[in-house]
């Protein structure tokens, strides 16, 4: 398993990332999250099978610059439009 990158000291931005419900497949999300951390972004992982409103709430709570939604199944793709 790949080692977890450290949190950046001076992040380029804040990204809320997770798998939208009902998606439980997080391998791709984890690869992207680690890459974003290595690139200098602070990432806030909300987990897998997460309701759209949780992404919005976490982004507001943390003054996030970006919301990154992992979508690996058709039912999850239909949920992504609810994240506004």
C-alpha positions in Angstrom: 0.0 0.0 0.0 1.2 3.5 -0.9 2.3 5.7 2.0 0.0 8.7 2.8 1.5 12.0 1.7 1.9 14.7 4.4 -0.4 17.6 4.6 1.0 20.6 2.7 2.4 23.4 4.9 1.1 26.2 2.6 -1.7 24.6 0.6 -2.6 25.8 -2.9 -6.2 25.4 -2.0 -8.7 23.3 -0.1 -10.6 20.4 -1.8 -13.5 18.5 -0.4 -13.4 15.0 -2.0 -15.6 11.9 -1.7 -17.8 9.3 -3.3 -21.4 10.4 -3.8 -24.1 8.0 -2.7 -24.7 5.1 -3.4 -21.1 4.6 -4.6 -18.9 2.5 -2.4 -15.9 2.2 -4.8 -13.2 4.4 -3.4 -10.0 3.2 -5.1 -10.0 5.9 -7.8 -11.0 8.6 -5.2 -8.1 7.6 -3.0 -5.6 7.8 -5.9 -6.8 11.3 -6.8 -6.8 12.4 -3.2 -3.2 11.4 -2.7 -2.2 13.0 -5.9 -3.9 16.2 -4.9 -2.1 16.2 -1.6 1.3 15.6 -3.3 0.5 18.5 -5.6 0.1 20.8 -2.6 -3.7 20.8 -1.9 -5.3 20.3 1.5 -7.9 17.6 1.0 -10.9 16.9 3.2 -12.2 13.4 2.6 -15.9 13.0 3.3 -15.8 9.3 2.6 -17.9 7.0 0.4 -21.6 6.8 -0.3 -22.0 10.4 0.9 -25.2 12.5 0.4 -24.8 15.5 -1.9 -25.6 18.0 0.8 -22.6 16.7 2.9 -20.3 17.8 0.1 -21.8 21.3 0.1 -21.9 21.6 3.9 -18.2 20.5 4.3 -17.1 22.9 1.5 -18.9 25.8 3.2 -17.6 24.8 6.6 -14.0 24.7 5.4 -14.1 27.5 2.9 -13.1 25.0 0.2 -12.1 26.1 -3.3 -13.1 22.8 -5.0 -15.6 20.0 -4.5 -14.3 16.8 -6.1 -16.9 14.1 -6.6 -16.0 10.5 -7.4 -18.6 8.8 -9.6 -18.1 5.2 -10.5 -21.7 3.9 -10.9 -24.7 5.0 -12.9 -26.9 5.6 -9.8 -24.1 7.8 -8.3 -23.9 9.8 -11.5 -27.5 10.7 -11.2 -26.9 12.1 -7.7 -24.1 14.4 -8.8 -26.4 17.0 -10.2 -27.8 17.5 -6.6 -24.5 18.9 -5.4 -24.9 22.6 -6.0 
